[in-house]
Amino acid sequence: MKFSKGSRREFLKYAAATAVASKAGILCASDPPTATLKLAAGAPGPAVPQDFIGLSYEVMQLEDPAFLSPKNAGLVQQFRNLSPHGVLRLGGNTSEFSWWKATPDAQPPQRTGNVNDAGEPPPTTMYAVTPEAIRELKGFLDSTGWTCIYGLNLGYGTVDTDVAEAEFVYGTLGSRLQYFQIGNEVDMFGRHLRNKAAWNAGSYLQNWLEIARAVQKACPAASFGMPDVASDTTWLTQISEKWEAVSDKPRVTTLSHHYYFGGPPANPQVSIENLLKPSAKVNQQAEIARAASARTHTHYRMTEGNTCYQGGKPGVSDVFAAALWGAEYSFRLMQLGYSGVNLHGGSGHAVAVSVGGVLRGEQLMPDANAPHPRPFYTPIANEATLAGSGTDGKLGEKYVLEPVGAGLKFAGAFAGATMVPVELQTTLNVSAYAVKRKDGRTIVAILNKEASQSLQLTAPRFQTLQTLTGPSLDARSATVSAVVRETASRRFADGQTFVLPPHFATLIVLE
């Protein structure tokens, strides 16, 4: 394998200008496998919304009004760094155990129901959401430039309580409110919140309609999403089939579901190797969601998901492999026509409460108080938790982007563009995705998910815009680096051949 002096220098300087890549050795002593990257014939794919990138937090985060607040400057900055036009979804298991405390002297409602046995918090785990929290949320959204999907309580909520909360949220958030979500993982309500024998997609829809119609009447311009299932996407099919016969329809804009690669943390199948393999389930969910969306004339969105449910797994959810997974999964959803992705995270305390009180991944650690992100899969972590404080420890003012968040940020470069076909055929675990921007330029993302194998790649003339790097797949760090600005003076010759290092992703603009 031969390189011209200039082309090698350009690639080393601009395509992999990181310590990781240089230490790994861009040019290998023996020739690696070869492949050719080229744009393919065919019609353009889906348009990627400008606000495709999103995060999912538990509604319980609102228990502390100072958390999602413009005063929480560190978190505001990380949201802005992640995406200038993101979507924060507030939901999760804890959305079914909140109560609207409209006045300081209001008392929590009396609740009855089955004590669950599925790992979610029991009905006695209740917390208040106050007007102050919603006002602070509005300031937070204004400061970040994000909008919000707001989760109302279906588990123990009533028409009166949900309408009262919705009216205040609707009136306060204004244009920052994207839509209301009523109920979280409703396909699992039969385990702990409803009579299992009587609970199905049809009974859910009737329950949902009762509250949604009342909220729509009180908030005429409001929109809604549903059903936000945990895994049974056939509910989307069933609901879409029933939707045509529904009279007095609330304004539904989005069908939604969740996706976690695997779990629980103790499952040995939740590994780096398996995480980075293609997932047939992603395609299956997309096929169902696309058909249901077409029938109901709505968008479809993945509103909660991550690498491993129940808070993530150490050594899988908090390492560079998760960055490559987060980028790949986001690109795949773009290609499949989703309107957005919301990776779950937030504070360790809120997530722990949502899954029964503990982060089960901590049971796999020799010392659960050793520094680690809480939860393990959070895209944005607080430095206080990384320093080793407990899940209920007081959060500090500094926040950092974790590996899976770096992958999400890397994928955000495609926002606002249109997917186009691209070909890269290889037996290695390497993939490519491409978009055409509004300025007519084509951007290509190339991801090498191999642990140690490089790929000799021939591509059209290009400039490198960004790289996503980490010391190894199991390293506890990930870096998104801008490499060069787009200028006409820095170009490669047509048919340039270079070596794509292992565990490495790059974003290039074709000339």
C-alpha positions as CSV (number, residue, x, y, z in Angstrom):
1,M,0.0,0.0,0.0
2,K,1.4,3.4,-1.1
3,F,0.6,6.9,-0.1
4,S,1.8,10.2,-1.6
5,K,3.7,12.3,0.9
6,G,1.1,15.1,0.7
7,S,-2.0,12.8,1.0
8,R,-0.6,11.0,4.0
9,R,0.3,14.2,5.8
10,E,-3.2,15.7,5.1
11,F,-5.0,12.6,6.4
12,L,-2.9,12.4,9.5
13,K,-3.4,16.1,10.2
14,Y,-7.1,16.5,9.4
15,A,-8.8,13.1,9.3
16,A,-7.4,11.6,12.5
17,A,-5.7,14.5,14.4
18,T,-6.0,12.9,17.8
19,A,-3.5,11.2,20.2
20,V,-5.6,8.1,20.0
21,A,-5.4,7.7,16.3
22,S,-1.6,8.5,16.2
23,K,-0.9,6.0,19.0
24,A,-3.0,3.3,17.2
25,G,-1.0,3.9,14.0
26,I,-2.9,5.2,11.1
27,L,-0.7,3.4,8.6
28,C,-0.3,-0.3,9.4
29,A,2.7,-2.4,8.7
30,S,0.6,-5.0,6.9
31,D,-2.2,-4.2,4.5
32,P,-5.6,-4.2,6.1
33,P,-8.8,-5.3,4.2
34,T,-9.9,-2.9,1.5
35,A,-13.2,-1.3,0.6
36,T,-14.6,1.5,-1.6
37,L,-16.9,4.2,-0.4
38,K,-19.2,5.8,-3.0
39,L,-22.5,7.5,-3.3
40,A,-25.2,5.1,-4.6
41,A,-27.9,5.5,-7.2
42,G,-31.4,5.9,-5.9
43,A,-33.9,8.4,-4.6
44,P,-33.1,10.5,-1.6
45,G,-34.2,9.1,1.8
46,P,-36.0,10.8,4.7
47,A,-35.4,14.4,5.7
48,V,-33.8,14.6,9.1
49,P,-35.6,17.1,11.4
50,Q,-33.6,20.0,12.7
51,D,-34.6,18.9,16.3
52,F,-33.9,15.2,15.8
53,I,-31.5,14.9,18.7
54,G,-33.1,14.6,22.2
55,L,-32.8,13.4,25.7
56,S,-35.3,11.6,28.0
57,Y,-35.4,12.4,31.7
58,E,-37.7,11.2,34.5
59,V,-40.5,13.5,35.4
60,M,-39.2,13.1,38.9
61,Q,-36.4,15.5,38.0
62,L,-39.0,18.3,38.5
63,E,-39.1,17.4,42.2
64,D,-36.1,19.7,42.5
65,P,-37.0,22.9,40.7
66,A,-33.3,23.9,40.7
67,F,-32.3,21.0,38.4
68,L,-34.0,21.9,35.1
69,S,-33.5,25.6,35.7
70,P,-31.7,28.4,33.8
71,K,-29.7,28.8,37.0
72,N,-28.2,25.3,36.5
73,A,-25.6,26.8,34.1
74,G,-23.5,23.7,33.7
75,L,-26.4,21.6,32.5
76,V,-27.7,24.3,30.3
77,Q,-24.3,24.5,28.6
78,Q,-24.1,20.7,28.0
79,F,-27.6,20.7,26.4
80,R,-26.5,23.6,24.1
81,N,-23.3,21.8,23.3
82,L,-25.2,18.6,22.5
83,S,-27.7,20.3,20.1
84,P,-28.9,23.8,19.5
85,H,-32.4,22.6,18.7
86,G,-33.0,19.5,20.8
87,V,-36.1,17.9,22.4
88,L,-36.3,17.1,26.1
89,R,-38.8,14.3,26.9
90,L,-40.0,14.2,30.4
91,G,-41.6,10.8,31.3
92,G,-40.3,7.5,32.6
93,N,-41.7,5.2,35.2
94,T,-41.8,8.0,37.8
95,S,-44.3,10.0,35.6
96,E,-47.0,7.6,37.0
97,F,-46.3,8.6,40.6
98,S,-46.2,12.4,40.5
99,W,-48.9,14.7,41.8
100,W,-49.7,18.3,40.9
101,K,-49.2,20.5,43.9
102,A,-50.9,23.6,42.6
103,T,-50.7,25.5,45.9
104,P,-48.3,25.3,48.9
105,D,-51.0,23.9,51.1
106,A,-52.2,21.3,48.6
107,Q,-52.1,17.7,49.9
108,P,-51.2,14.6,47.9
109,P,-54.1,12.4,46.7
110,Q,-55.0,9.1,48.3
111,R,-54.1,6.3,45.9
112,T,-55.0,2.7,45.9
113,G,-53.6,-0.1,43.7
114,N,-51.5,-3.2,43.5
115,V,-48.0,-3.0,44.9
116,N,-45.9,-3.9,41.9
117,D,-43.5,-6.7,41.6
118,A,-41.8,-5.6,38.4
119,G,-39.0,-3.3,39.6
120,E,-40.9,0.0,39.2
121,P,-41.5,2.2,42.2
122,P,-44.5,1.3,44.3
123,P,-47.5,3.6,44.6
124,T,-46.3,4.9,47.9
125,T,-43.3,6.5,46.1
126,M,-44.9,9.9,45.4
127,Y,-43.5,13.3,44.7
128,A,-44.9,16.7,43.9
129,V,-44.5,18.8,40.8
130,T,-45.1,22.5,41.5
131,P,-45.7,25.6,39.5
132,E,-42.2,26.8,40.4
133,A,-40.7,23.7,38.8
134,I,-42.6,24.4,35.5
135,R,-41.6,28.1,35.5
136,E,-38.0,27.0,36.0
137,L,-38.4,24.4,33.2
138,K,-39.5,27.2,30.9
139,G,-36.4,29.2,31.7
140,F,-34.3,26.1,31.1
141,L,-35.8,25.5,27.7
142,D,-35.4,29.1,26.7
143,S,-31.8,29.0,27.7
144,T,-31.0,25.9,25.8
145,G,-33.1,26.5,22.7
146,W,-34.9,23.1,23.3
147,T,-38.5,22.1,23.3
148,C,-40.3,19.6,25.6
149,I,-42.4,16.5,25.4
150,Y,-44.3,16.6,28.7
151,G,-45.5,13.4,30.4
152,L,-48.9,13.5,32.2
153,N,-49.9,10.8,34.8
154,L,-52.0,8.0,33.4
155,G,-51.1,5.4,36.0
156,Y,-52.8,7.2,38.9
157,G,-53.9,10.4,37.1
158,T,-57.5,11.5,36.7
159,V,-59.2,13.9,34.3
160,D,-59.2,16.6,37.0
161,T,-55.6,16.3,38.2
162,D,-54.1,15.9,34.7
163,V,-56.2,18.8,33.2
164,A,-55.1,21.1,36.1
165,E,-51.4,20.3,35.5
166,A,-51.7,20.4,31.7
167,E,-53.3,23.9,31.8
168,F,-50.4,25.3,33.8
169,V,-47.8,23.6,31.7
170,Y,-49.5,24.6,28.5
171,G,-49.8,28.2,29.6
172,T,-46.3,28.4,30.9
173,L,-44.2,26.6,28.3
174,G,-46.0,28.0,25.3
175,S,-44.2,27.3,22.1
176,R,-41.5,25.3,24.1
177,L,-44.1,22.6,24.6
178,Q,-44.0,20.2,21.6
179,Y,-46.7,17.8,22.8
180,F,-48.2,16.0,25.8
181,Q,-47.6,12.4,26.4
182,I,-50.2,10.6,28.6
183,G,-48.8,7.4,30.1
184,N,-45.3,5.8,30.0
185,E,-44.7,2.2,28.9
186,V,-48.4,1.5,28.9
187,D,-48.0,-2.0,27.5
188,M,-46.6,-2.9,30.9
189,F,-49.4,-1.4,33.0
190,G,-50.9,-4.9,33.5
191,R,-48.0,-5.8,35.7
192,H,-48.7,-3.2,38.4
193,L,-51.1,-0.4,37.5
194,R,-54.1,-2.1,35.9
195,N,-56.0,-5.3,36.0
196,K,-53.9,-7.6,33.8
197,A,-56.9,-9.6,32.5
198,A,-58.7,-6.4,31.3
199,W,-55.7,-4.3,30.1
200,N,-54.9,-4.2,26.4
201,A,-54.4,-1.7,23.6
202,G,-58.2,-1.1,23.3
203,S,-58.7,-0.4,27.0
204,Y,-55.6,1.8,27.0
205,L,-57.0,3.9,24.2
206,Q,-60.4,4.5,25.9
207,N,-58.5,5.5,29.1
208,W,-56.2,7.8,27.1
209,L,-59.1,9.4,25.2
210,E,-60.9,10.3,28.3
211,I,-58.0,12.4,29.6
212,A,-56.7,13.6,26.2
213,R,-60.1,15.0,25.2
214,A,-60.4,16.9,28.4
215,V,-56.9,18.3,28.1
216,Q,-57.6,19.3,24.5
217,K,-60.7,21.1,25.5
218,A,-58.8,23.0,28.2
219,C,-55.8,23.6,25.9
220,P,-57.2,23.9,22.4
221,A,-53.9,24.2,20.5
222,A,-52.1,21.4,22.4
223,S,-50.8,18.3,20.6
224,F,-50.4,14.8,21.8
225,G,-48.2,11.7,21.3
226,M,-49.0,8.1,22.1
227,P,-48.8,5.2,23.1
228,D,-45.2,5.3,24.3
229,V,-44.9,1.5,24.7
230,A,-41.9,-0.2,26.3
231,S,-41.4,-2.9,23.7
232,D,-44.7,-4.2,22.3
233,T,-44.9,-2.1,19.1
234,T,-47.9,-4.1,17.9
235,W,-49.8,-1.7,20.1
236,L,-49.1,1.0,17.5
237,T,-50.7,-1.2,14.9
238,Q,-53.7,-2.0,17.0
239,I,-54.2,1.7,17.9
240,S,-53.8,2.9,14.3
241,E,-56.4,0.4,13.2
242,K,-58.9,1.7,15.8
243,W,-58.0,5.4,15.2
244,E,-60.2,5.9,12.1
245,A,-63.3,5.0,14.0
246,V,-62.6,7.4,16.9
247,S,-64.8,10.5,17.0
248,D,-63.7,13.8,18.6
249,K,-60.0,13.0,18.0
250,P,-57.5,14.9,20.0
251,R,-54.6,16.3,17.9
252,V,-52.1,13.5,17.8
253,T,-48.8,14.3,16.0
254,T,-46.5,11.4,17.0
255,L,-46.6,7.7,17.7
256,S,-43.9,6.6,20.1
257,H,-42.1,3.6,21.5
258,H,-38.9,2.8,23.5
259,Y,-35.8,0.8,22.7
260,Y,-33.2,-0.6,25.0
261,F,-30.5,-2.8,23.4
262,G,-30.8,-5.3,26.3
263,G,-30.8,-5.9,30.0
264,P,-30.8,-6.3,32.9
265,P,-27.2,-5.4,33.7
266,A,-26.5,-8.9,35.0
267,N,-27.4,-10.4,31.6
268,P,-24.1,-11.7,30.1
269,Q,-25.5,-11.0,26.6
270,V,-25.2,-7.3,27.3
271,S,-21.7,-7.0,26.1
272,I,-19.6,-4.6,24.0
273,E,-19.4,-7.2,21.2
274,N,-23.2,-7.7,21.1
275,L,-23.9,-4.0,21.5
276,L,-22.1,-3.2,18.3
277,K,-23.7,-5.8,16.2
278,P,-26.6,-4.9,13.8
279,S,-30.0,-5.3,15.6
280,A,-32.9,-6.8,13.7
281,K,-35.2,-5.5,16.4
282,V,-34.5,-1.9,15.3
283,N,-35.7,-2.7,11.8
284,Q,-38.8,-4.6,13.0
285,Q,-39.8,-1.7,15.3
286,A,-39.4,0.8,12.4
287,E,-41.5,-1.2,10.0
288,I,-44.4,-1.4,12.4
289,A,-44.0,2.3,13.4
290,R,-43.9,3.4,9.8
291,A,-47.0,1.6,8.8
292,A,-49.0,2.8,11.9
293,S,-47.8,6.4,11.3
294,A,-48.9,6.3,7.6
295,R,-52.3,5.1,8.7
296,T,-52.7,7.8,11.3
297,H,-50.9,10.6,9.4
298,T,-48.4,11.2,12.2
299,H,-44.7,11.1,12.8
300,Y,-43.0,8.3,14.8
301,R,-40.3,8.8,17.4
302,M,-38.1,6.7,19.7
303,T,-38.8,8.6,23.0
304,E,-36.8,6.6,25.6
305,G,-34.0,4.2,25.2
306,N,-30.3,3.4,25.7
307,T,-27.8,0.6,25.9
308,C,-29.1,-1.4,28.9
309,Y,-32.3,-1.0,30.9
310,Q,-32.4,-0.5,34.7
311,G,-29.8,2.2,34.7
312,G,-27.1,0.7,32.4
313,K,-24.2,-1.7,32.8
314,P,-20.7,-0.7,33.9
315,G,-18.1,-1.5,31.2
316,V,-20.7,-1.4,28.5
317,S,-23.0,1.7,28.9
318,D,-20.2,4.1,30.1
319,V,-17.4,3.3,27.7
320,F,-16.4,4.3,24.1
321,A,-18.4,1.4,22.6
322,A,-21.5,3.2,23.8
323,A,-20.4,6.3,21.9
324,L,-20.2,4.3,18.6
325,W,-23.5,2.7,19.5
326,G,-25.2,6.0,20.2
327,A,-24.0,7.5,16.9
328,E,-24.9,4.4,14.9
329,Y,-28.3,4.0,16.4
330,S,-29.1,7.7,15.8
331,F,-28.0,7.4,12.1
332,R,-30.0,4.3,11.7
333,L,-33.2,5.9,13.0
334,M,-32.6,8.9,10.7
335,Q,-32.3,6.4,7.8
336,L,-35.5,4.7,8.9
337,G,-37.6,7.9,8.9
338,Y,-37.9,8.6,12.6
339,S,-38.7,12.2,13.7
340,G,-36.2,11.9,16.6
341,V,-34.4,10.0,19.3
342,N,-34.4,10.5,23.0
343,L,-31.7,8.7,25.0
344,H,-32.6,8.3,28.6
345,G,-30.5,9.8,31.4
346,G,-30.6,12.4,34.1
347,S,-29.7,12.0,37.8
348,G,-28.9,8.7,39.4
349,H,-31.5,9.3,42.1
350,A,-34.4,9.8,39.7
351,V,-33.4,6.8,37.5
352,A,-32.8,4.6,40.6
353,V,-36.3,5.4,42.0
354,S,-37.8,4.6,38.6
355,V,-36.4,1.1,38.6
356,G,-37.1,0.1,42.2
357,G,-34.6,2.2,44.2
358,V,-31.2,0.9,43.1
359,L,-29.1,1.0,40.0
360,R,-28.6,-2.7,39.5
361,G,-25.3,-2.2,37.6
362,E,-23.7,-1.1,40.9
363,Q,-24.1,-4.7,42.1
364,L,-21.6,-5.7,39.5
365,M,-19.0,-3.4,40.8
366,P,-16.5,-4.4,43.5
367,D,-17.1,-1.0,45.0
368,A,-20.3,0.8,44.2
369,N,-19.0,4.0,45.6
370,A,-16.1,4.1,43.2
371,P,-16.3,7.0,40.7
372,H,-18.8,6.2,37.9
373,P,-21.6,8.0,36.1
374,R,-25.0,7.6,37.8
375,P,-26.9,6.2,36.0
376,F,-24.2,4.4,33.9
377,Y,-25.9,5.2,30.6
378,T,-26.6,8.9,31.1
379,P,-25.5,11.0,28.2
380,I,-24.7,13.9,30.6
381,A,-23.3,13.2,34.0
382,N,-22.7,15.4,37.0
383,E,-19.1,15.6,38.3
384,A,-20.3,15.1,41.9
385,T,-21.5,11.5,41.0
386,L,-18.3,10.9,39.1
387,A,-16.4,11.8,42.2
388,G,-17.9,8.9,44.0
389,S,-20.9,10.3,45.9
390,G,-24.0,8.1,46.4
391,T,-27.0,8.1,44.2
392,D,-28.8,10.4,46.6
393,G,-25.8,12.7,47.0
394,K,-26.1,16.4,46.3
395,L,-25.4,17.3,42.7
396,G,-22.6,19.8,41.9
397,E,-22.6,22.6,39.4
398,K,-20.4,20.9,36.7
399,Y,-21.6,18.5,34.1
400,V,-19.7,16.4,31.5
401,L,-20.7,14.7,28.3
402,E,-20.5,10.9,28.7
403,P,-19.5,8.6,25.8
404,V,-23.1,7.8,24.7
405,G,-23.7,11.5,24.7
406,A,-20.7,12.1,22.5
407,G,-22.1,9.6,20.0
408,L,-25.4,11.5,20.0
409,K,-23.6,14.8,19.5
410,F,-21.6,13.3,16.6
411,A,-24.8,12.1,14.9
412,G,-26.4,15.6,15.3
413,A,-24.3,16.9,12.4
414,F,-27.0,15.3,10.1
415,A,-29.8,17.3,11.6
416,G,-31.7,19.4,9.0
417,A,-30.2,17.5,6.0
418,T,-31.7,14.7,3.8
419,M,-30.5,11.1,3.8
420,V,-29.0,9.9,0.5
421,P,-27.8,6.4,-0.5
422,V,-24.2,5.4,0.1
423,E,-22.3,2.2,-0.5
424,L,-19.5,0.6,1.6
425,Q,-19.2,-3.1,1.3
426,T,-16.9,-4.9,3.7
427,T,-16.9,-8.0,6.0
428,L,-15.7,-5.8,8.9
429,N,-18.0,-4.1,11.3
430,V,-17.8,-0.8,9.5
431,S,-20.8,1.3,8.3
432,A,-21.5,4.5,6.5
433,Y,-24.4,7.0,6.3
434,A,-24.8,10.0,4.1
435,V,-26.9,13.2,3.9
436,K,-27.2,16.1,1.5
437,R,-27.4,19.4,3.2
438,K,-29.4,22.4,2.1
439,D,-26.3,24.0,0.6
440,G,-26.0,21.0,-1.7
441,R,-22.9,19.4,-0.1
442,T,-22.8,15.8,0.8
443,I,-21.7,14.7,4.3
444,V,-20.7,11.1,5.1
445,A,-20.3,9.4,8.5
446,I,-18.0,6.4,8.6
447,L,-17.9,4.2,11.7
448,N,-15.3,1.5,12.3
449,K,-16.6,-0.5,15.3
450,E,-13.8,-3.1,15.2
451,A,-11.7,-3.4,18.3
452,S,-8.4,-3.7,16.6
453,Q,-8.9,-4.1,12.8
454,S,-8.2,-1.2,10.4
455,L,-9.8,-0.8,7.0
456,Q,-8.1,0.5,3.8
457,L,-10.7,2.7,2.3
458,T,-11.0,4.4,-1.1
459,A,-13.3,7.4,-1.2
460,P,-14.1,10.4,-3.4
461,R,-12.3,13.7,-2.8
462,F,-13.2,15.0,0.7
463,Q,-12.4,17.1,3.7
464,T,-12.7,15.8,7.3
465,L,-15.1,17.8,9.5
466,Q,-15.2,15.8,12.7
467,T,-13.9,12.7,14.4
468,L,-15.3,10.5,17.2
469,T,-12.4,8.9,19.1
470,G,-11.6,6.9,22.2
471,P,-8.5,5.0,23.4
472,S,-10.3,1.7,23.1
473,L,-13.8,0.3,23.0
474,D,-13.8,-0.2,26.7
475,A,-12.2,3.1,27.6
476,R,-14.2,5.5,29.8
477,S,-13.9,8.4,27.5
478,A,-15.0,9.7,24.1
479,T,-14.1,12.9,22.2
480,V,-15.8,14.7,19.4
481,S,-13.3,16.9,17.6
482,A,-13.7,19.4,14.8
483,V,-10.8,18.8,12.4
484,V,-10.9,21.4,9.7
485,R,-13.1,24.1,8.4
486,E,-14.5,23.7,4.9
487,T,-12.2,25.5,2.5
488,A,-11.4,25.0,-1.1
489,S,-7.7,24.9,-0.4
490,R,-7.6,21.6,1.6
491,R,-8.6,18.8,-0.7
492,F,-7.6,15.2,-1.5
493,A,-7.2,13.9,-5.0
494,D,-10.0,11.8,-6.5
495,G,-9.9,8.2,-5.4
496,Q,-7.8,8.9,-2.3
497,T,-7.0,5.8,-0.4
498,F,-6.4,5.9,3.3
499,V,-6.6,3.7,6.4
500,L,-9.6,4.0,8.8
501,P,-8.3,3.1,12.3
502,P,-10.2,0.7,14.6
503,H,-12.7,2.0,17.1
504,F,-12.9,5.3,15.2
505,A,-15.6,7.4,13.5
506,T,-15.2,10.3,11.1
507,L,-17.4,12.8,9.4
508,I,-16.4,14.0,6.0
509,V,-17.7,16.4,3.4
510,L,-17.3,15.3,-0.2
511,E,-15.9,17.8,-2.7
